[in-house]
Amino acid sequence: MTAANQGMLPERFILDLDGTLIDSAPGILSTFEQVLAAHRITPVRPIDASLIGPPLKLALREMTGIGDEGQLVQLSDSFRHVYDHEGYKLSQPYPGIGDLLSKWRALGLPAYIVTNKREVPTLRILAYLGWEGLFERVYAIDSRTPAYENKTVALATLLRDCAIDPATSVYIGDTRSDEEASRANGLSFTGVAWGYGALVGEGVVEQVADLPYWGVA
């Protein structure tokens, strides 16, 4: 159960990005299609939302059937170029998310992002949506060199760097791997049902209006 569900409203919010704050599928899938077309590659499986989440080279291997590392690196580079310049602009915030982020900010409730997305498109998406000033810190998977091994490590680094007390904070995400990362760091977890993880059950909210402080004036 989350702190909010236990009657204790969190003082800080740590958030996933894709599938939690934004629907990034249109931009990602469109970029996959453009890259394959540019390289004259016919996909061996449907290009759909199930490809969102795994590492880029793994997703490209699944959709193309290509195993050659050099070709996959080339395709990955092409994807990054297209997505980082145009594809990211197709990301859509889920209805009500922008209003809630602004409300948290007005109430003095710090919000942070920890995402498996790369830093360049993450920051460009936030700027494109006008959300740059709504977050204290943004930790993308490659915000350091070498990149974080996984989200669990990125979360731990954020908690340490910002002296965040896990007992008064919550991580909000759309997948069971998000939940596992939060639990490993002693954080309460709130799952969202509208993302890519098809979350259901206790501790999962069905709509943005069910997240903490939505109804606070």
C-alpha positions as CSV (number, residue, x, y, z in Angstrom):
1,M,0.0,0.0,0.0
2,T,1.1,3.5,-0.6
3,A,1.6,6.2,2.0
4,A,-1.4,7.9,0.6
5,N,-3.5,4.8,0.9
6,Q,-2.5,4.4,4.5
7,G,-3.7,7.9,5.3
8,M,-0.3,9.6,5.2
9,L,0.1,11.9,2.2
10,P,3.6,11.9,0.7
11,E,5.8,14.9,1.0
12,R,7.8,14.2,-2.2
13,F,6.9,12.6,-5.5
14,I,9.4,10.6,-7.6
15,L,8.0,9.8,-11.1
16,D,8.6,7.5,-14.0
17,L,8.1,9.3,-17.4
18,D,7.0,7.0,-20.3
19,G,3.6,5.5,-19.5
20,T,3.2,7.5,-16.3
21,L,3.4,11.2,-17.2
22,I,3.3,10.9,-21.0
23,D,2.2,8.5,-23.8
24,S,5.4,8.3,-25.7
25,A,4.2,5.5,-28.0
26,P,3.3,7.6,-31.0
27,G,6.8,9.2,-31.3
28,I,8.7,6.0,-30.6
29,L,6.7,3.8,-32.9
30,S,6.7,6.4,-35.7
31,T,10.5,6.6,-35.3
32,F,10.9,2.9,-35.6
33,E,8.9,2.9,-38.8
34,Q,10.9,5.7,-40.3
35,V,14.2,4.1,-39.4
36,L,13.3,0.7,-40.9
37,A,12.0,2.4,-44.0
38,A,15.1,4.5,-44.5
39,H,17.2,1.3,-44.2
40,R,14.9,-0.7,-46.4
41,I,14.2,-3.2,-43.7
42,T,10.9,-5.1,-43.5
43,P,9.9,-5.8,-39.9
44,V,9.4,-9.4,-38.9
45,R,6.8,-8.6,-36.3
46,P,4.3,-5.8,-35.6
47,I,5.6,-2.5,-34.5
48,D,3.4,-1.9,-31.5
49,A,3.5,-0.7,-27.9
50,S,5.0,-4.0,-26.7
51,L,8.3,-2.8,-28.1
52,I,8.4,0.1,-25.6
53,G,10.4,-0.5,-22.5
54,P,13.1,-2.9,-23.5
55,P,16.6,-1.6,-24.4
56,L,16.7,0.0,-27.8
57,K,19.0,-2.6,-29.5
58,L,16.9,-5.5,-28.1
59,A,13.7,-3.9,-29.5
60,L,15.4,-3.4,-32.9
61,R,16.6,-7.0,-32.9
62,E,13.0,-8.2,-32.1
63,M,11.4,-6.2,-34.9
64,T,14.0,-6.8,-37.6
65,G,15.4,-10.3,-36.8
66,I,18.9,-8.8,-37.2
67,G,21.6,-10.3,-35.0
68,D,24.6,-8.5,-36.3
69,E,25.9,-6.1,-33.7
70,G,27.2,-3.6,-36.2
71,Q,23.9,-3.3,-38.0
72,L,22.1,-2.9,-34.7
73,V,24.4,-0.1,-33.6
74,Q,23.8,1.6,-36.9
75,L,20.0,1.3,-36.5
76,S,20.2,2.5,-32.9
77,D,22.2,5.6,-34.0
78,S,19.6,6.3,-36.7
79,F,16.8,6.0,-34.2
80,R,18.4,8.4,-31.7
81,H,19.0,11.0,-34.5
82,V,15.3,10.9,-35.7
83,Y,13.7,10.6,-32.3
84,D,15.9,13.3,-30.6
85,H,15.1,15.8,-33.3
86,E,11.5,15.1,-34.3
87,G,10.0,12.0,-32.8
88,Y,9.9,13.2,-29.2
89,K,7.5,15.9,-30.2
90,L,4.7,13.3,-30.7
91,S,4.7,12.5,-26.9
92,Q,1.4,13.4,-25.3
93,P,0.8,14.1,-21.6
94,Y,-1.9,12.0,-20.1
95,P,-5.0,14.2,-19.4
96,G,-4.8,16.0,-16.1
97,I,-1.1,15.3,-15.5
98,G,0.1,18.8,-16.3
99,D,-2.5,20.3,-13.9
100,L,-1.5,18.0,-11.1
101,L,2.2,18.7,-11.5
102,S,1.4,22.4,-11.4
103,K,-0.7,21.9,-8.3
104,W,2.1,20.0,-6.5
105,R,4.5,22.8,-7.4
106,A,2.1,25.5,-6.0
107,L,1.7,23.5,-2.8
108,G,5.5,23.3,-2.4
109,L,5.6,19.6,-2.9
110,P,8.9,18.6,-4.6
111,A,8.7,16.3,-7.7
112,Y,11.5,14.4,-9.3
113,I,11.8,12.1,-12.4
114,V,13.7,8.9,-12.5
115,T,13.4,7.3,-16.0
116,N,15.0,4.6,-18.1
117,K,14.7,7.1,-21.0
118,R,17.9,8.8,-22.2
119,E,18.6,12.3,-21.0
120,V,18.5,14.2,-24.3
121,P,14.9,13.3,-25.3
122,T,13.8,13.4,-21.7
123,L,14.8,17.1,-21.3
124,R,13.6,18.0,-24.7
125,I,10.2,16.5,-24.0
126,L,9.9,18.4,-20.7
127,A,10.9,21.7,-22.5
128,Y,8.5,21.0,-25.3
129,L,5.6,20.5,-22.9
130,G,6.6,23.5,-20.8
131,W,7.4,21.4,-17.7
132,E,11.0,22.3,-17.1
133,G,10.3,24.2,-13.9
134,L,8.1,21.5,-12.3
135,F,10.8,19.1,-11.2
136,E,13.6,19.5,-8.7
137,R,15.9,16.9,-10.4
138,V,15.7,14.6,-13.5
139,Y,17.6,11.4,-13.4
140,A,17.7,9.6,-16.8
141,I,19.4,6.3,-17.4
142,D,22.4,8.0,-18.9
143,S,22.6,11.0,-16.7
144,R,26.0,9.8,-15.5
145,T,28.9,8.0,-17.2
146,P,28.8,5.1,-17.2
147,A,25.1,4.9,-17.3
148,Y,23.1,3.6,-14.4
149,E,22.8,-0.1,-14.4
150,N,19.1,0.1,-13.9
151,K,16.3,2.2,-12.3
152,T,17.0,0.7,-8.8
153,V,20.4,2.2,-8.9
154,A,19.2,5.5,-10.3
155,L,16.6,5.8,-7.6
156,A,19.1,5.0,-4.9
157,T,21.4,7.8,-6.2
158,L,18.6,10.3,-6.2
159,L,17.6,9.5,-2.7
160,R,21.2,9.9,-1.5
161,D,22.1,13.0,-3.6
162,C,18.9,14.9,-2.5
163,A,18.8,13.5,1.1
164,I,15.2,12.2,0.5
165,D,13.6,10.2,3.2
166,P,11.9,7.2,1.6
167,A,9.4,7.0,4.5
168,T,7.8,10.3,3.4
169,S,8.1,9.9,-0.3
170,V,6.4,7.8,-3.1
171,Y,7.5,6.5,-6.5
172,I,4.8,6.5,-9.2
173,G,5.1,4.3,-12.2
174,D,3.3,2.1,-14.7
175,T,5.2,-1.3,-14.5
176,R,6.0,-4.0,-12.0
177,S,9.7,-3.3,-12.6
178,D,9.0,0.3,-11.4
179,E,7.4,-1.2,-8.2
180,E,10.4,-3.5,-7.7
181,A,12.8,-0.6,-8.0
182,S,10.9,1.4,-5.5
183,R,10.6,-1.4,-3.0
184,A,14.3,-2.1,-3.2
185,N,14.8,1.5,-2.1
186,G,12.3,1.4,0.7
187,L,9.9,3.6,-1.1
188,S,6.1,3.3,-1.2
189,F,4.8,2.7,-4.7
190,T,1.7,3.9,-6.5
191,G,1.0,2.2,-9.8
192,V,-1.0,3.8,-12.6
193,A,-3.4,1.8,-14.8
194,W,-3.1,3.9,-17.9
195,G,0.5,3.0,-18.8
196,Y,2.2,0.2,-20.6
197,G,2.4,-2.3,-17.8
198,A,-1.3,-3.0,-17.6
199,L,-1.2,-2.7,-13.8
200,V,-4.2,-3.7,-11.7
201,G,-5.0,-4.4,-8.1
202,E,-4.3,-2.8,-4.7
203,G,-2.2,0.3,-4.9
204,V,-3.0,1.0,-8.5
205,V,-4.9,4.2,-9.4
206,E,-7.3,4.2,-12.4
207,Q,-7.2,7.9,-13.2
208,V,-5.1,11.0,-12.5
209,A,-7.7,12.4,-10.2
210,D,-7.0,9.5,-7.8
211,L,-3.4,10.7,-7.3
212,P,-2.6,12.6,-4.0
213,Y,-3.6,16.2,-3.7
214,W,-5.7,16.3,-6.8
215,G,-8.7,17.7,-4.9
216,V,-6.7,20.1,-2.8
217,A,-7.5,23.8,-3.5
